[in-house]
């Protein structure tokens, strides 16, 4: 041990052994002379089945394009926001169905842009925020939406999206 490093306490050694035991290695670890009481085992790595047995992942539908031009028009006040939907407190299922109903009614009213508030979630990775682009890309919702963009800070920032509605012909 170098002069600048300190020795580990008994609790730290115990914690380190637990962490080291959970790591999968490709080859056996060298035996540690300082700690003969800590057995070191090598865990086997499970090899994936042959390629023929693995089903290919389903391709996700492509989301509508992010519409930066309309986003700028909304921020500058040139494109009016027709409605707002707040998905706080919704589950994925209820949130998706509320979104579909909201977009359908917005298109019927003739709205050109709406705001959907998902919230940022804990740590910035909320499930509704992550799923909204997937929902917009689904076949039954794509008919209402021409594009989307993250909202400006004044309209909810990272926890909200502008959704641009297709016109009814």
Buried (B, 14 or more C-beta within 10 A) or exposed (E): EEEEEEEBEEEEBEEEBEEEEEEEEEEEEEEEEEEEEBEBEEEEEEEEEEEEEEEEEEEEEEBBEBBEEBBEBBBEEEBEBBBEBBBEEBEEEEBBEBBBEBBBBBBEEEBBBBBBBBBBBEEEEBBBBEBBBEBBBBEEBBEBBBBBBBBBEEBBEBBBBBBBBBEEE
